[in-house]
């Protein structure tokens, strides 16, 4: 049930994070899209105003308004002048010069059907009547002239997008000034729609789409959003790691309590049985039997006390202080071999020691070094194969700087999943509620700590059903080589 709750919590956190990321991304995209559309609309407006301005400037130079003209004609001239006085440009040539496109304009001016304010507006159509007064002129249009107008408008509106202008003459009976063109692909502008105007020109403006502009406008929003997302992701990952660690520690704790209960139950049961035998079965009347049973009780109590001491030492912040002394390596190995015989005899085990070291006297903590060997032996005996007698090989050799020890067995092996955890306190390879191997999961942790206190290192290689090999490296003190 706990495992299921843990998965549900992880899934809920993941779903919430993904939903938050989706909403945040949608919000940022909408903001970016809105700013881009505003930017595009602004560029469209400026380009249209530029072409409108050029059209008005062109008309103002073509209409020859004289004093004898009608009042309506003067009103038209005044309106055109008011629209063009701030846009006058000497680069527009009314004489023959640079020739890109040449077109004719036939103008007829007399009266206006409505006031100029109603009929003459930027991007609207102009109607003129009566053919009594006719002026026919040639107007030379250059890309430079129109480009200058566009450039001024871009500068005035702080637009830095690169653009390209091209002009093309097209024979059409009427001229239409269209705004329904796709931005950043082609702008087709024809200056003015007039019933009596024969102006056949297409102006195409290509403006580069600026993606950085909209991004810059939401830069701080984007940066803050990214930081928030990073903080949330970091917090989520950290929380998941903590939950996993808490779950793992809970499993280790439960496994340790179960193992400890089993370890203490065995000697307590043994002592209890011995005492009952002494009390109820006449053992107290037989001195020899009494001494034997009291010896069993004493051994079990010593074993229990030893286990408690090991737990207390390893749980202490600084459990070990090594005492360096010079001793004979060969003598230590001989003592270890002799003390291991009872255990090896019980399980029909074989211990093969190969001492190829050229150094006999070493400086180390003799007691802890011996315990190190016994813990490795104990680990090999515990995790032996049921159908095969344990075979343990210990080989020692050295170079100029280090002493090496290889400890190999033919046990059940360790899965690669757990190899990086076997040196942790209280860790045991999960076996459920089965206690074939006694212990608290402290032996290998003790071994690693002793080796590290000697400034050494330990590596492990294991294969399931083939056995485990420990490689230990301990620096030699130069004066004692």
C-alpha positions in Angstrom: 0.0 0.0 0.0 2.9 2.4 0.9 4.5 1.7 -2.5 1.2 2.5 -4.2 0.9 5.8 -2.3 4.4 6.7 -3.3 3.7 6.1 -7.0 0.5 8.1 -6.8 2.4 11.1 -5.2 5.1 10.9 -7.9 2.5 10.8 -10.7 0.5 13.7 -9.2 3.7 15.8 -8.9 4.7 15.0 -12.5 1.2 15.7 -13.9 1.0 19.0 -12.0 4.5 20.1 -13.3 3.7 19.2 -16.9 0.4 21.1 -16.7 2.2 24.1 -15.3 4.8 23.9 -18.0 2.1 23.7 -20.7 0.2 26.7 -19.3 3.4 28.7 -18.9 4.4 27.9 -22.5 1.0 28.8 -23.8 1.0 32.1 -22.0 4.5 33.0 -23.2 3.6 32.0 -26.8 0.4 34.0 -26.7 2.4 37.0 -25.4 5.0 36.5 -28.1 2.3 36.2 -30.8 0.5 39.3 -29.7 3.7 41.4 -29.7 4.6 40.0 -33.1 1.2 40.9 -34.5 1.6 44.4 -33.1 5.0 44.7 -34.7 3.7 43.4 -38.0 0.7 45.8 -37.9 3.0 48.7 -37.1 5.3 47.9 -40.1 2.2 47.5 -42.4 0.9 50.9 -41.2 4.3 52.6 -41.8 4.8 51.1 -45.2 1.3 52.1 -46.3 1.8 55.6 -44.9 5.0 55.9 -46.8 3.4 54.9 -50.1 0.5 57.2 -49.4 2.9 60.1 -48.8 4.7 59.4 -52.1 1.4 59.4 -53.9 0.4 62.7 -52.4 3.7 64.3 -53.2 3.5 63.1 -56.8 0.0 64.5 -57.2 0.9 67.9 -55.7 3.6 68.3 -58.4 1.4 67.2 -61.2 -1.6 69.4 -60.5 -1.0 72.9 -62.0 -3.3 75.1 -60.0 -3.6 78.7 -61.4 -5.4 81.7 -60.0 -8.0 81.6 -62.7 -9.1 78.1 -61.7 -12.3 77.4 -60.0 -12.8 77.7 -56.2 -13.1 73.9 -56.1 -9.8 73.5 -57.8 -8.1 75.8 -55.3 -9.7 73.9 -52.5 -8.3 70.7 -53.9 -4.8 72.2 -54.1 -5.1 73.5 -50.6 -6.0 70.1 -49.3 -3.2 68.4 -51.2 -0.8 71.0 -50.0 -1.9 70.5 -46.3 -1.3 66.8 -46.7 2.1 67.1 -48.3 3.7 70.1 -46.7 5.6 68.0 -44.2 6.5 65.3 -46.7 8.0 67.5 -49.5 10.9 65.6 -51.1 13.3 67.0 -53.7 14.4 63.5 -54.8 11.1 63.1 -56.8 12.0 64.2 -60.3 9.6 65.9 -62.6 12.2 66.1 -65.3 13.8 63.4 -67.3 16.5 61.9 -65.2 17.0 58.4 -63.7 14.4 56.3 -65.4 13.0 53.2 -63.7 9.4 53.3 -64.6 7.7 56.0 -66.8 4.0 56.5 -66.7 1.4 59.1 -67.9 -1.1 60.9 -65.8 -4.1 62.7 -67.4 -5.7 65.1 -65.0 -9.0 66.9 -65.3 -9.9 69.5 -62.6 -12.9 71.6 -62.2 -15.3 70.9 -59.4 -15.6 68.4 -56.6 -18.8 66.6 -55.8 -18.0 66.9 -52.1 -15.7 68.8 -49.9 -12.0 67.8 -50.0 -12.2 66.6 -46.4 -14.8 64.0 -47.6 -13.1 62.9 -50.8 -9.4 63.3 -50.3 -8.1 61.0 -47.6 -5.0 58.9 -47.4 -5.6 55.5 -49.0 -9.1 56.6 -50.3 -10.2 57.4 -53.9 -10.3 60.8 -55.6 -12.8 61.7 -58.2 -12.4 64.6 -60.7 -14.7 65.8 -63.4 -15.2 67.8 -66.6 -12.5 67.5 -69.3 -12.3 71.3 -70.1 -8.9 71.8 -68.5 -6.4 69.1 -69.3 -2.7 68.9 -68.3 -0.6 66.1 -69.6 2.8 65.6 -68.1 5.4 62.9 -67.9 6.6 61.9 -64.4 9.8 59.9 -63.8 9.6 57.6 -60.8 12.8 56.0 -59.2 13.1 53.4 -56.6 15.5 55.7 -54.8 12.8 58.4 -54.4 10.2 56.0 -52.9 12.9 54.3 -50.8 13.9 57.6 -49.3 10.3 58.2 -48.2 10.1 54.7 -46.7 13.4 55.1 -45.0 12.3 58.4 -43.3 9.1 56.7 -42.1 11.1 53.7 -40.7 13.5 56.0 -38.9 10.7 58.1 -37.4 9.0 55.0 -36.1 12.3 53.3 -35.0 11.9 50.4 -37.4 15.2 48.8 -38.2 13.9 45.8 -40.3 15.7 45.4 -43.6 13.5 45.9 -46.6 13.6 45.7 -50.4 11.6 47.9 -52.8 10.8 47.0 -56.5 8.6 48.8 -59.0 6.8 47.3 -62.0 4.6 48.8 -64.7 1.4 47.0 -65.4 -1.2 48.2 -68.0 -4.6 48.4 -66.3 -7.7 50.5 -67.1 -8.0 51.5 -63.5 -5.7 51.7 -60.5 -6.4 50.2 -57.2 -4.6 50.8 -53.9 -4.7 47.5 -52.1 -3.8 46.8 -48.5 -4.9 43.1 -48.5 -1.4 41.8 -49.0 0.5 39.2 -47.0 3.1 40.9 -44.8 6.7 39.9 -45.2 6.0 38.3 -48.6 4.8 40.9 -51.1 3.1 44.2 -50.8 1.3 45.3 -53.9 0.5 48.9 -53.6 -1.1 51.1 -56.4 -1.2 54.6 -55.2 -4.7 56.0 -55.9 -7.9 54.7 -57.4 -9.4 57.4 -59.8 -12.0 57.3 -62.5 -9.8 59.4 -64.8 -6.4 58.4 -63.6 -4.3 56.1 -65.7 -1.5 55.2 -63.3 -0.2 51.7 -63.9 2.5 50.9 -61.3 2.9 48.1 -58.8 5.2 48.8 -55.8 6.4 45.7 -54.1 8.0 46.0 -50.6 9.7 43.0 -49.0 10.2 43.6 -45.2 12.2 41.1 -43.2 10.3 39.5 -40.4 12.0 40.4 -37.1 11.7 37.6 -34.6 14.0 39.2 -32.1 11.8 42.3 -31.7 8.8 40.5 -30.1 11.2 38.3 -28.1 13.0 41.4 -26.7 9.7 42.9 -25.7 9.0 39.8 -23.5 12.6 39.2 -22.5 12.1 39.8 -18.7 8.8 37.9 -18.6 10.5 35.0 -20.4 13.6 35.1 -18.1 11.5 35.2 -14.9 9.3 32.4 -16.3 12.3 30.3 -17.1 13.8 30.9 -13.6 10.5 29.9 -12.0 10.3 26.8 -14.1 13.9 25.9 -13.2 13.3 26.4 -9.5 10.1 24.3 -9.7 11.9 21.5 -11.6 14.8 21.6 -9.2 12.4 21.4 -6.3 10.5 18.6 -7.8 13.6 16.6 -8.6 14.9 17.2 -5.1 11.6 16.2 -3.6 11.4 13.0 -5.6 14.9 12.1 -4.6 14.1 12.8 -0.9 11.0 10.7 -1.2 13.0 7.8 -2.8 15.6 8.2 -0.1 13.0 8.2 2.7 11.4 5.1 1.1 14.8 3.4 0.9 15.7 4.3 4.5 12.4 3.0 5.6 12.9 -0.3 3.9 16.5 -0.5 5.4 15.1 0.3 8.8 12.4 -2.3 8.6 14.9 -4.9 7.3 17.3 -4.0 10.0 14.7 -4.3 12.8 13.6 -7.7 11.3 17.2 -9.0 11.1 18.1 -7.6 14.6 15.0 -9.3 16.1 16.0 -12.6 14.4 19.7 -12.2 15.6 18.8 -11.5 19.2 16.0 -14.1 19.3 18.4 -17.0 18.5 20.8 -16.5 21.5 17.9 -15.6 23.8 16.1 -18.8 22.8 19.3 -20.8 23.3 19.9 -19.4 26.8 16.2 -19.9 27.7 16.4 -23.6 26.6 19.6 -24.2 28.5 18.2 -22.7 31.7 15.0 -24.7 31.4 17.1 -27.9 31.0 19.1 -27.0 34.1 16.0 -26.3 36.1 13.5 -29.0 35.0 15.6 -31.9 33.7 18.1 -32.5 36.5 21.1 -31.0 34.8 22.0 -29.1 38.0 22.6 -32.5 39.7 25.2 -33.4 37.0 28.2 -31.0 37.4 29.7 -31.9 34.0 26.4 -31.3 32.2 25.8 -28.2 34.2 29.2 -26.8 33.3 28.5 -27.5 29.6 25.1 -25.8 29.6 26.4 -22.8 31.5 29.2 -22.5 28.9 26.5 -22.5 26.2 24.7 -19.7 28.0 27.9 -17.7 28.5 28.9 -18.0 24.8 25.5 -16.9 23.6 25.5 -13.9 26.0 29.0 -13.0 24.7 27.7 -13.2 21.1 24.8 -11.0 21.9 27.0 -8.5 23.7 29.3 -8.5 20.7 26.5 -7.7 18.3 25.2 -4.9 20.5 28.7 -3.4 20.6 29.1 -3.5 16.8 25.8 -1.7 16.3 26.8 1.0 18.9 30.2 1.5 17.3 29.0 1.8 13.7 26.2 4.2 14.7 28.6 6.5 16.5 29.8 9.6 14.6 33.5 8.6 15.0 33.4 4.9 15.8 37.0 4.0 15.1 40.4 5.4 16.0 43.1 3.2 14.5 46.3 2.4 16.4 49.2 2.0 14.0 51.8 -0.5 14.9 54.4 -2.6 13.1 53.6 -6.4 12.9 54.4 -9.4 10.7 51.9 -10.0 7.9 52.8 -13.7 7.7 52.1 -14.2 11.4 48.8 -12.4 11.1 47.8 -14.6 8.2 48.8 -17.8 10.1 46.7 -16.7 13.2 43.8 -15.9 11.0 43.9 -19.3 9.3 44.1 -21.2 12.6 41.1 -19.3 14.1 39.1 -19.9 10.9 39.3 -23.7 11.1 36.3 -24.3 13.3 34.0 -22.3 10.9 35.5 -23.9 7.8 35.2 -27.3 9.3 31.5 -26.7 10.2 30.7 -25.8 6.5 33.3 -28.0 4.8 35.0 -24.9 3.5 38.4 -24.5 2.0 40.6 -21.5 2.7 43.6 -20.9 0.3 46.0 -18.2 1.3 48.7 -17.1 -1.2 51.2 -14.6 0.3 53.3 -13.3 -2.6 54.2 -10.1 -0.9 57.9 -9.3 -0.6 57.1 -7.1 2.4 56.5 -8.9 5.7 56.6 -6.1 8.3 53.8 -3.6 7.7 52.5 -0.7 9.8 48.8 -0.8 10.4 46.2 -1.4 13.0 46.7 -5.1 13.8 43.4 -5.7 15.5 41.3 -4.0 12.9 43.3 -5.5 10.1 42.5 -9.0 11.5 38.8 -8.1 12.0 38.8 -7.0 8.4 39.8 -10.5 7.3 37.3 -12.2 9.6 34.4 -10.0 8.3 35.2 -10.9 4.7 35.4 -14.5 5.6 32.1 -14.3 7.5 30.5 -12.6 4.5 31.7 -15.4 2.2 30.4 -18.1 4.6 27.0 -16.5 5.0 26.4 -16.1 1.3 27.7 -19.5 0.2 25.9 -21.7 -2.3 23.7 -24.3 -0.6 24.7 -27.0 -3.1 28.5 -26.3 -3.1 31.1 -26.1 -0.4 32.7 -22.7 0.1 36.1 -22.1 -1.5 37.9 -18.9 -0.4 41.1 -17.6 -1.9 43.2 -14.8 -0.3 46.2 -13.6 -2.4 48.6 -10.8 -1.3 51.2 -9.0 -3.3 52.8 -5.6 -3.4 54.6 -3.0 -5.5 56.8 -0.2 -4.3 54.0 1.8 -2.9 51.0 -0.4 -2.0 50.0 -3.7 -0.6 47.3 -5.5 -2.5 44.9 -8.2 -1.3 42.5 -10.1 -3.4 39.7 -11.9 -1.5 37.7 -14.2 -3.8 34.8 -16.7 -3.0 32.5 -19.0 -5.0 29.3 -17.8 -3.3 25.9 -16.8 -4.7 27.3 -13.4 -5.9 25.7 -10.0 -5.8 23.5 -8.4 -8.5 24.9 -5.3 -10.2 21.9 -3.4 -9.0 23.2 -3.6 -5.4 27.0 -3.4 -5.9 27.2 0.3 -5.1 25.1 -0.1 -1.9 26.8 -3.1 -0.2 29.1 -0.8 1.8 26.3 1.2 3.3 25.4 0.8 7.0 22.7 -1.8 7.6 22.3 -2.6 3.9 21.6 -6.2 3.0 20.7 -7.5 -0.4 16.8 -7.8 -0.2 15.6 -11.3 0.4 12.2 -10.5 1.7 11.5 -12.0 5.2 14.0 -14.8 4.7 16.9 -15.0 7.1 19.2 -17.7 5.7 22.1 -15.3 6.3 22.4 -13.8 9.8 23.7 -10.3 10.4 22.8 -6.6 10.5 24.4 -5.6 7.2 27.3 -4.0 9.1 30.3 -6.2 8.1 31.2 -4.7 4.7 30.6 -1.2 6.0 33.1 -1.9 8.8 35.6 -3.3 6.2 35.4 -0.2 4.1 35.8 2.2 7.0 38.9 0.4 8.3 40.5 0.5 4.8 39.7 4.2 4.4 41.2 4.9 7.8 44.4 3.3 6.4 44.1 5.6 3.3 43.3 2.6 1.1 40.6 1.6 -1.2 38.4 -1.4 -1.9 36.7 -2.5 -5.1 34.2 -5.2 -5.7 33.4 -7.4 -8.7 30.6 -9.9 -8.5 28.5 -12.1 -10.8 25.3 -13.8 -9.7 25.9 -17.6 -9.1 29.7 -17.2 -9.8 31.0 -15.5 -6.7 32.5 -12.2 -5.5 35.9 -10.7 -5.6 37.2 -7.9 -3.4 40.4 -6.0 -4.3 41.9 -4.1 -1.4 44.8 -1.6 -1.8 46.6 -0.2 1.2 49.6 2.2 1.0 52.8 1.0 2.4 54.7 3.3 4.8 58.1 3.8 3.0 60.2 3.4 6.2 58.8 0.0 6.8 59.0 -1.6 3.3 
